[in-house]
Amino acid sequence: MLIRREHSADIDAIAAVHRSAFADQSPPNTEPVEPGLVAALRDSDAWLPALSMVAEVDGAVVGHICLTRATLGDFPVLALGPIGVLSERHGDGIGSALMHAALGAADALDEPLVALLGHLDYYPRFGFVPASTLSIDPGVPDWVTHFQVRTLDAYTPGLVGEFRYPQPFYDL
């Protein structure tokens, strides 16, 4: 498996990954929101090309992750998501490899933290903790229970307040 930056030729394959990954979470015969979210993020000023990565196996894109520019108060931070793996490849370690690559790249770029809304049993294995433990609020009360952050080496305890995702997240 190769984890690499997204190329323009990967756009259709990335959309297919997210359709497959999230098909079971969408009503029958409807498009999951994730392919549209990735497209909207890609067209926004929050897009960070160096932090949009694919997993490739035998020349085929089988997974995707992106980190985009968000804010915590007046400070630039990162939002994670979506992350997706072809449904037939779930359990193969592709999601974990993508997560480690993205967090490593963000840390190497001196980003202070990554935030996400996600499953409470999955993301702590990558160092994510409830954001409330660090005085970080998602700004949407319904999100508090699943809103998590992963601090990186450039993090300082003064980074507190309200987190703001890139606008495409709120347009869903």
CORCORPE-V616386 format. One record per residue. N is the residue number from 1. RES is the residue in one small letter. PHI is phi in radians with two decimals (999 if undefined). PSI is psi in whole degrees, -180 to 180 (* if undefined). BURIAL is + if it has 16 or more other ideal C-beta (glycine too) atoms within 10 Angstrom, else -. Layout:
N,RES,PHI,PSI,BURIAL
N,RES,PHI,PSI,BURIAL
//
This chain:
1,m,999,138,-
2,l,-2.03,130,-
3,i,-1.84,124,+
4,r,-2.54,170,-
5,r,-1.14,150,-
6,e,-1.12,140,+
7,h,-1.94,160,-
8,s,-1.05,-30,-
9,a,-1.22,-11,-
10,d,-1.56,-7,+
11,i,-0.99,-47,-
12,d,-1.15,-40,-
13,a,-1.16,-36,+
14,i,-1.13,-44,+
15,a,-1.05,-41,+
16,a,-1.13,-38,+
17,v,-1.04,-48,+
18,h,-1.22,-34,+
19,r,-1.06,-45,+
20,s,-1.17,-47,+
21,a,-1.11,-35,+
22,f,-1.96,10,+
23,a,-1.04,-38,-
24,d,-1.34,-8,-
25,q,-1.78,5,-
26,s,-2.01,152,-
27,p,-1.02,149,-
28,p,-0.94,141,-
29,n,1.11,25,-
30,t,-2.19,151,-
31,e,-1.35,130,-
32,p,-1.04,155,+
33,v,-1.28,-22,+
34,e,-1.07,-43,+
35,p,-1.06,-40,+
36,g,-1.19,-37,-
37,l,-1.10,-45,+
38,v,-1.06,-44,+
39,a,-1.08,-43,-
40,a,-1.16,-40,+
41,l,-1.11,-43,+
42,r,-1.04,-32,+
43,d,-1.54,0,-
44,s,-1.74,168,-
45,d,-1.35,-2,-
46,a,-1.49,-11,+
47,w,-1.17,132,+
48,l,-2.13,95,+
49,p,-0.92,-35,-
50,a,-1.20,-15,-
51,l,-1.99,23,+
52,s,-1.97,113,+
53,m,-2.19,150,+
54,v,-2.10,154,+
55,a,-1.80,131,+
56,e,-2.13,131,+
57,v,-2.22,124,-
58,d,0.90,41,-
59,g,1.42,0,-
60,a,-1.93,138,-
61,v,-1.31,122,+
62,v,-2.08,-6,+
63,g,-2.78,161,+
64,h,-2.64,145,+
65,i,-2.49,147,+
66,c,-2.46,146,+
67,l,-2.03,134,+
68,t,-2.21,163,+
69,r,-1.27,127,+
70,a,-2.24,-178,+
71,t,-2.33,152,+
72,l,-2.21,99,+
73,g,1.11,-123,-
74,d,-1.69,4,-
75,f,-1.70,137,-
76,p,-1.31,131,-
77,v,-2.42,-172,+
78,l,-2.11,147,+
79,a,-1.92,136,+
80,l,-1.75,133,+
81,g,2.29,152,+
82,p,-1.41,164,+
83,i,-2.12,133,+
84,g,-2.56,151,+
85,v,-2.35,139,+
86,l,-0.84,135,+
87,s,-0.99,-36,-
88,e,-1.27,-7,-
89,r,-1.90,4,+
90,h,-1.03,140,-
91,g,1.54,0,-
92,d,-1.61,3,+
93,g,1.49,7,-
94,i,-1.21,-44,+
95,g,-1.07,-42,+
96,s,-1.12,-42,-
97,a,-1.11,-42,+
98,l,-1.09,-44,+
99,m,-1.09,-47,+
100,h,-1.08,-41,-
101,a,-1.13,-45,+
102,a,-1.15,-44,+
103,l,-1.14,-39,+
104,g,-1.12,-42,-
105,a,-1.15,-43,+
106,a,-1.08,-42,+
107,d,-1.11,-43,+
108,a,-1.11,-26,-
109,l,-1.56,9,-
110,d,1.08,34,-
111,e,-1.34,146,+
112,p,-1.45,-34,+
113,l,-2.84,161,+
114,v,-2.17,135,+
115,a,-2.12,154,+
116,l,-2.76,160,+
117,l,-1.78,121,+
118,g,-2.90,178,+
119,h,-1.11,129,-
120,l,-1.23,-18,-
121,d,-1.64,-13,-
122,y,-1.73,-52,-
123,y,-1.28,-26,+
124,p,-1.02,-25,-
125,r,-1.14,-15,-
126,f,-1.81,12,+
127,g,1.62,7,-
128,f,-1.33,141,+
129,v,-2.25,159,-
130,p,-0.98,130,-
131,a,-1.07,-31,+
132,s,-1.06,-27,-
133,t,-1.20,-16,-
134,l,-1.97,16,+
135,s,1.06,39,-
136,i,-2.01,127,+
137,d,-1.98,137,+
138,p,-1.35,-9,+
139,g,1.44,-10,-
140,v,-2.17,111,-
141,p,-0.93,-36,-
142,d,-1.16,-16,-
143,w,-1.58,-15,-
144,v,-0.92,-44,-
145,t,-1.15,-29,-
146,h,-1.94,7,-
147,f,-1.51,122,+
148,q,-2.30,155,+
149,v,-2.31,153,+
150,r,-2.17,114,+
151,t,-1.37,151,+
152,l,-2.09,178,+
153,d,-1.02,-30,-
154,a,-1.45,1,-
155,y,-1.16,141,+
156,t,-2.24,147,-
157,p,-1.05,-16,-
158,g,-1.28,-8,-
159,l,-1.41,91,+
160,v,-2.40,167,-
161,g,2.12,-152,-
162,e,-1.65,126,-
163,f,-1.45,142,+
164,r,-2.29,117,+
165,y,-1.19,163,+
166,p,-1.05,150,+
167,q,-0.91,-38,-
168,p,-0.97,-27,+
169,f,-1.14,-33,+
170,y,-1.48,-14,-
171,d,-1.52,0,-
172,l,-1.09,*,-
//
